[in-house]
Amino acid sequence: MFSLKKSEKKPYQFLAWFSTLSILIGALIASLAPELYLHHFFFMFGNGLLAITAFLWKENSLLVLNSGLFLIYVCGTYYEYV
C-alpha cells in the first residue's frame, strides 16, 4: 500500500543540480554551436560531478553511467585535440 510518510531528501542536492545544469548548458551549446566543441567540457564537468555525487549517494548504477560518460567525453576530447 502507499505510504503517507514524507520522503527524505538525499544529501548533496546542490552538487546534483549544479552538474545537471552543466549538462543542460552543454546540450544547448551542442545544439546551437557544435563546431565550437565546447560542449564536451560542460559534459565532462557535469558527468564527473554527477559521478562523485552518485558515489556519495552509494548509487552504483548512476556511478557507472556517469563515470562511463565522463570517460567517453575525455577520450573524445583527447582524440580531437591530440
SULBEL-V562567 format. One record per helix or strand of 2 or more residues. SS is the DSSP state (H for helix, E for strand). FROM is the first residue (numbers start at 1). LEN is the number of residues. If there is no record, write none. Layout:
BEGIN
ss=SS from=FROM len=LEN
ss=SS from=FROM len=LEN
END
This chain:
BEGIN
ss=H from=13 len=20
ss=H from=34 len=3
ss=H from=39 len=19
ss=H from=60 len=22
END
